[in-house]
Amino acid sequence: MQDPKKALNPNKLVQYLDKMPEDFTKQDIIRFIEGNNIQMLNFRYVAADGKLKNLSFAITSLEQLDRVLSAGERVDGSSLFPYIDAGSSDLYVIPRYRTAYINPFASIPTLDILCSYYNNLGTPLESAPEYTLKKAHQMLKEKTGLSMEAMGELEYYVIYEKKSIFTGAPQKGYHEAAPFMKWGFLRNEAMLYFAQAGGKLKYGHAEVGNIPDQEFGMEQYELELQPVPLEEAAEQVILAKWFLRMVGYKYGVNVSFAPKVIVGHAGSGLHVHMRLKKDGKSVMIEDGKISNDARKAIAGILELAPSLTSFANTNPLSYLRLVPHQEAPTNICWGDRNRSVLVRVPLGWVNVKDMARDANPKEPEANTADLSENQTFEFRVPDGSADIYLTMAGLAVAARHGLENPQALEIAKKYYVDVNIFKDEYKHIQESLPQLPSSCWESSEHLLKDRLAYEKDGVFSKVLVDGIADKLKSFDDKNLSERLYGHNDQIKDLVDKFLHCS
């Protein structure tokens, strides 16, 4: 019987090697390269700006290939991370075999592979984003017995030269289709490439944002990924963004994950869904409702939410998105199916009957799967500027913070709301709730205040926390929204500066 994990799996390495990525070895990578006439190897790694970097090797011999895959290569850390001193900046980049994928855009047959950073002693770089996430998840598992899976909802705009045929209505793009939304084919092509590289996708669709302009059209789309372990979840977001940008480049249009492209229109978020597991089983549901473990984790996220913005909202445009009436959070609270809150518990197929059989009366068998495994909770703060490794790491720290806090259930009860807090009749509720930061400067102040929570057990290094705080303060954006109000030219300059953030 065929392994169900391999059935219909579009990953080209899985198809060829007949094994799952987590089982790939160096010899598997060499065998794939030899068997598929791969001529180039790209090392890929994420720097402080959140973008994928590249180091290319022309494959010239088996000996050279074996050495590179075994020992990695040197890079200049001070050019990749501002907090690394040029006097001692050499780092190693070491490939993670499970991440290998065919580069579909290369004119020469090329294999790409994601890497981790190591220092001069051959140990992981403490301040590296991917290692920080690994430490955060490991400490969550060690201290609570729970693991965490996550997935991103990646929103973005396609910006193109406008043609006035089948023009869509402003702010009415949600799940719209061609011909009123023009760039769904770009999304679908990127989805195919992403899946072939091992990406775990749920679906793609058009989003609310549809912005008419005399010269350019702007259409908003979303990719929603599948829950995977935290470390992989960050990689998935990074690769999905890269594939979307590369397909956009192929067709001569801009793909932007900027938090805001025009004030007054929908911004782009990067919502993160999470679920807690124990021994491979979800612990999200107890007696048909959200579990105490989930409530405690949510409480921890609410407590650290202001400082979590340091990783999740990293440029001044972020705080033009976090405003009322645009389905972006402004206050610290949570609720069920409520899009006005910071942490939302979406529908999770709990307490429902076999809907597919009801819709298809001739279906002979009822669905007996445990659909409660699908239940998640959603952190609605992040946007496309997020350092996704550090955002995921911060969420693991915050979940542990809540799970270890004896007062967590009381905190969860205190900040639960079941109304749209942006409606006028509930304004008194909104005003009673703590607020999120309104600038990068304010976010950095919260990070410094909460730093002990992140530095606990050596998860976040001190140099990393200081470096993030310094970068956020360098924007000098206190009261920026008030300063920019009515100054559309200055807002446009800011959008242009951060159009391709992270």
N, C-alpha and C positions, 0 to 999 in steps of 0.2 A: 504493500500500500504506500502511495506517495506521501511524503512528509507534507502536511497541510501548510507549513511555513514556506515551502518551496513551490507549491502549486500556484501557477499564474504569477510567480514573482518576476517582475520585470528587470531586476538588478542583473546586469550582464555578467558580473563576476559570480553571482550565485548560480546562474544558469550554467556557466562554463565549469566552475569548480565543484558544483553539486554539494555545496555546504553553505551554511549561513555566515554572514559577515563576522559575527563574534568568534567564529572558529578559524578565521583566516590566519595563516602563518606566513612567514617570510617566503618559504618555499612555494606556497600557493601563489603569492604575488609574482614570483619569478616564473612559475609555470604559466600563469595567465599571460604575462608579457611575452614569453617565448612563443606561446601558442597562438597569439593574436597579432604578431608582428608590430608590437608597440615599440616606437622609436624614441619617444620622449617621456620623461618622468617629471612631474611638477610636485614640489613640496608646497603645501598650502598651510598658512597659519594666520591667526588673527592678532593684530596689534592693538595698541591703545585706542585707535580710532574706530575699532570695531569692524574694519574691512579685511577681506581675505588678501593676504600677501602671497607672493609667488617666487619660487626659486626653481629654475629649470635645469634639467640634466639631459643632454643627448646621450642615449644609451649606446655605449661603444664596446662593451665586453661584459661577459658574465661576472668576471672578477670585480669590475667597477660597480655593477648593479648590486651585487651581494654586499659590497662594502658600504654603499650609500644606504641601502635598506637596513643594514646592521648598525651602523655608527652615526647615521645622519650627517649633518653638515653644520658649519659655523655660520652665525649671523651677527650683525651689529645690534645688540639690544638697545643701545642708547638712541638709535634711529627709529626704533619700534615703540619704545616706552619712555616717556619724558622723565620718569623718576629713576631711571637707570643712569649712573654716572659714566661718562665717556672713558674715564680712566680704567674702568674694569667692566667693559660692556660686552665682551664676547659671550655668546650663548650658543648652545647646541639646539638644533631642531631635529626631533626624533619622530619618525613616521608611526602612526597608529594604523596597523594593517587593516583593521575592520572598516576603515573609512574610505578605502580605495574606490575610485570610480572612473569610468571612461569620460574624458572631456569631449563633449559632442561638438564643440565650437572650433577645435583645433584642426588646422589643415594637415597636420602630420599626426598619425595615430599616437595618442597621448593618454597616459594614465595619471590622474591626480590623486593625492593622498594627504589627509590632514595630519598635522604634526603637533607635538607638545614641546615646551621649552625646558631645557635642563641647564644648570649652571656649570661652573668650572670644575666642580667636584663630581659631576655626573649624577646629581640629584635634582629632582624637580625644582624649578624656579618658584620660590614661595609666593611671589607676587603675581605670577602668571594667571590670567583670568581663567583658563581652563583647569589649572591645578587648584585654584581657589574653589571652583565649583566642585571638583572631585572631593576636596577636604570637607566642604560643607555637607555634601550628601553623606559622606562616610560618617561624620559625627552625628548627623540626624539618625542614621541607622544604629550606631553604637549606643547612643544615649536614650533612644526611645523605642528601639526595636521595630521602627516603621521605616519604610522606604517611600520615596515620592516619585511619581511619574508626572510629566507635564507635556503640554503642547501649546504652540502659539497660534493665534489668529492674526495673520499678517495682512494688514491693509496698506494699499498703495495707490498712487495716481499714475495713470498714463497721460503724458502731456504731449500733444501732437498739433500739427498745423491743421486748422479746422476747415472742414468742408461742410457747407450748409445744406446737407441732405439728411433727412430723417434725424433732425436734431432732438435730443432728449430733453425732458423738462428738468429745470434746476432742482437739485436736492431730492430727485425722485428716481434715483438710479437703482434702488435696492432690488436685486434679482432681475433687473431688466436684461433684455437679450437683444441680439442683432435684429434689425439694423439700427435700433435706437442707441445701442451701445456698440461701439465699433471694434473694440480691442479684446474681445473675449478669446479670439484665436491666439493672441499673444500669450494670454494666461494659460490656455490649454497646451500650447507647445512647451512652455516652461514646465508645466506640471508633468508632461511626458518625460522630459529630460531628467527632471528631479526624481521621478519614480525609478527610472532606469539607473540612477546613481544610488539607489537605496533609500530614497526619501519615502517617508510614511505620510500619505495624504488622506484626508477625509473627503474634501471637496473644494471647489472653487466657484466663485459667483461674483456678480457685480454688486457693488455697495452703493450706499445712499448718494455719495458725492457725484454730481454731474454738473460741471461748472461751465456755463457758456461764456465765451469771450470773443471779441471781434477778430482776434488773430489766432488764438490757440483754443483747442478744446482740452478739457481735463475730465477724465473718466476714472472713477474709483472702483477698485476691485479688492477681493480678499481671497487668500488661500487659508484654509483651516487644516492644520496638520493633525496627526494622531498622537495620543499619549504614548510616550516612551520614557525610559529612565532619564533623570535630569540631565546627565552629561550628554546623552544623545539628543535630547530635546533642544539644547542650545545649538548643537551642530546642525540640526535640521533647519532651524531658523536661518542660520548663516548661509547654508547652501541654497535654501529657497530664495533668499534675497539675491544671491549671486546669479542663479539661473534666470530669474526675472529680469535683472539688469542686463544680462548678456543677450537675452532674446530681444529686449527693448533696443539695445545697441544694434543688433542685426537689422531691425526694421527702421532705424533712424528716428526713434522717439525716446523721450526721457521717461524713465520709470523712477518715481520718487517715493520714498518712505518718510519724508519730512512730516513732522507732527501737524503742520498747518501749511497750506499753500496759498489760501486766501482767507482773510478774516470774514466771518459770517457764513462760511460754508463748512461742511463736515471735515474735521481733521482725520488723520490716520493714526489709529492705535495699533498696539501689538499686545492684545489681551493674552494673558497666560492662564490656561486651565490646568488645574492640578488634581491629583487624587492620591490618597495614602494607601499603602499596602502593607500587609504583614504576611510573611511566608508566601508571597505571590498572590494573595487574595485581597481584594478591596476591603477596607474597613470604613468606607464612607457612609454606609447605611446601617442603622440599628432599628429594628421594629418598624420598618417602613418609613423612617425619617432620617434626617441627617444625624450622623453619630456624634457622640461627645468628643471623640478624637478629632473629627473634622471641625467641630466648633472650637476646640482648643487651638488648633492650628490657625483657624481664621482669626481668633482673638490675638494671637501672636503677630499675625500680619497687620491687623488693625493698629496694634501698639507701635509697630516699627514702620508703619506706612510712610510717615513724613521723611524718614531717612532712606527708605527704599527708593524714593524718587531720585536719589543720588546716582543710582545705577540704571534706573528705568526711564528717566527723563533728563537727558544730559545736555540740552542746549536751550537757549532762550525761547525758541519756537514752541517748546514743549508746554510752556505756561500760557501760550495763546490758545492752546487746545483745551487745557483743563479749566473750562469755563462752563457756566450753567447752560442748559437747553441744547447741548450738542451731543448728548449721550456720552459725555465724558465726566468722570467723577470730580467733585470739588470738596466733598466732605467725607469724614471717616465714619463709615457705617457699612452694614451688610444686610442682605435680604434674599428672599427666594424670588427668582424670575423678575428681578427688579433692576432695570437698566439705569437707574439714577444713583445706584450705590457704588461703593468702591470695590467690595467683594460680593459677587453675585453667585447664587446657587441656581444653575439653570435646570431646566427639565432634564431628568435623568432616566426615563423609562421605568420609574419606580411606581408600584401600585397601579400598573396598567395591564389590561388583558391582551390577548393575542390579536393585535390590531390588523396584522397582515392577513390573518385567516378571515377576519370579519370583512375586509375589503375584497377578498378573493374567496368566495364561498365554496369553490370546488377544490381548494387546497386541502389535500388529504390529511396533513399532519399539523398539529399545533406546534408552535415554537416553544420549546421547553428550556431555552438558554436562560441563564441568570442575567437579565438585562441590567440589574442594579450595579454590575461592574462598570457601567458607562457613567455613573454619577461622578461629577467633578465639582469644584468650585473655581471661580474665575476672578483673577486679579485684573481690574480694568484700567489701572494706571499707566502701564508702560506704553511707549510709542516707538516709532522706528528709529529713534536716536539711541535706544537702549543699548548698553553693553550687555548682550544677552547672557553671556557666561556669568557675569557678576549679578545680573538680575535674578537668574535662577539660583545662584549661590545665596543671595540675600533672602530669597523666599524660603530656602531650606533652613537658614538661620532663624528666620522669623517663625516658621512652623515649629521648630524645636523650642524656641522661646515660649511659645504658647503652650505646647505640650508639657513643659516643665513648670509652668506657672500655676500655683494652687488656686489663683483667682481667675483663671482663664474663662471658666464657664460664666461667671458673673459679668466679666467684660463682654463676652459674646452676647449675653442677654441685654446688657445696657445699650449696646450699639446696633441692635437689630431694628430695622424699619421695614414696614410693609406698604409704604405709600411712595408716590413720586414726589420726592422732596423739592422738586423745582416748580411744582404747582403752587399758585398763590395761596391756596387754602392751607398748605402745609409749610409755609414759609417759616413759621415759628419752630417747627421741628428742625429744618435745615439750620436755622440760626443757633440752635442749641448744640449742634454737633461740632466737634473739632474740625478744622480746615486743613487741607493739604497745603504745602508750600506754594507760593505764588511766583517764585523765581529760583534760578540756579543758586543764587547767593543764599537764600533762605534754606534751600535743600541741603547745601553744604554745612550750614550751621546745625541742622538736625543730625547729619551724619557724625559730626564731631561730638555731639552730645550723646549719641547712641553707640559710639565706636566700640565700647567694651563688649557689647552684645555680639558685634561682628568679629572682634578680635579674640573672643573666647575660644580657648583650646587651639589657638593658632590658625583659625580658618582664614580670616582676612589678615594680611600682614600690615604692620603699622605703616610701612612705607607706601603701601597701596592706598590705604585710607587717606593718608596725608596728600598723596598725589591726586586723588579724585577730588578732595576738598579744594585744593589749590586750583585745579583746572576749572571747577565750577565757579569759584570766586573770581577767576580771571575775566569772566563775562561781564562783571560789574552791572548786573541787570536788576538790581533792586528797583521796585516800582516801575518796571519796564512797560507793563501794560498801560499804566496811566500816562507814561511819557509818550508812548506811541499812538495813543488814541487820536484818531483823525489824521494821522500823518501816514497816508497810504504809501508814499514814496519810500519812507524809511522802513515800513513793514515789508515792502517788496525787496528792498536791499537785504533785509534779514533773511527772507525766504530764499533769495538767490544764494546767499552765503551758506545756508544749511540745507539746500535742496537735496544733496546727496550725503546726508549724515549717516554714519555708522555702516 
